[in-house]
């Protein structure tokens, strides 16, 4: 069936394949439709949400510091500390 939607090919471990097939059969869906449902459900999970783009915040903080802004203020230091934590793994 022609479509402009992306087509993905995945290789699952045997146990996962068997479980997806069983879920699909139980719900009266094709394996492809079941995979789509599972992916959509996972994408709603907070663990798989996109991380915010903090580059603009970083640019503004650097620009403020360069221009002599008071980045020693406790509230600003707390924000910078939070930013450092959020970007630690990047």
C-alpha positions in Angstrom: 0.0 0.0 0.0 1.7 3.3 -1.1 2.2 5.8 1.7 4.5 8.8 2.4 4.9 7.7 6.0 8.3 6.5 7.1 8.8 2.8 7.1 11.1 1.3 9.7 12.7 -2.1 9.8 13.5 -3.5 13.3 15.0 -6.6 14.5 13.7 -7.8 17.9 15.0 -10.5 20.2 13.0 -13.8 19.9 11.3 -13.2 23.2 10.2 -9.7 22.3 9.0 -10.9 18.9 6.9 -13.6 20.5 5.4 -11.1 22.9 4.5 -8.6 20.2 2.9 -11.4 18.1 0.9 -12.6 21.0 -0.3 -9.0 21.8 -1.2 -8.4 18.2 -3.1 -11.7 18.0 -4.9 -11.0 21.3 -6.0 -7.5 20.0 -6.8 -8.6 16.4 -4.0 -6.4 15.0 -1.2 -7.0 12.5 2.3 -7.2 14.0 3.1 -3.9 12.3 0.0 -2.2 13.8 0.9 -3.6 17.2 4.5 -2.3 16.9 3.0 1.1 16.0 0.8 1.1 19.1 3.7 0.1 21.3 6.0 2.8 19.9 3.3 5.5 20.3 2.7 4.4 23.9 6.5 4.5 24.6 6.8 8.0 23.1 4.2 9.3 25.7 6.4 7.9 28.5 8.4 10.8 30.2 11.6 8.7 29.9 11.5 9.1 26.1 10.5 12.8 25.8 12.8 15.1 23.9 15.2 17.1 26.1 14.7 20.9 26.0 17.1 22.9 23.8 19.0 24.9 26.4 21.4 26.5 23.9 19.5 29.8 23.9 19.7 30.0 27.7 23.4 29.2 27.6 23.9 31.9 25.0 22.1 34.5 27.1 23.9 33.6 30.2 27.3 34.0 28.5 26.2 37.2 26.9 25.1 38.6 30.2 28.4 37.7 31.9 30.4 39.3 29.0 28.3 42.5 29.3 29.1 42.7 33.0 25.7 41.4 34.3 25.4 40.4 37.9 25.5 36.6 37.6 26.4 36.4 41.3 22.8 37.0 42.3 21.6 33.9 44.3 18.6 33.3 41.9 20.8 33.5 38.8 23.4 31.3 40.4 20.6 28.7 41.2 19.5 28.9 37.5 23.1 28.4 36.3 23.5 25.5 38.7 20.4 23.9 37.3 21.5 24.5 33.8 24.9 22.9 34.6 23.1 19.8 35.9 20.7 19.6 32.9 23.6 19.8 30.4 26.1 17.6 32.3 25.6 14.6 30.0 25.8 16.5 26.7 
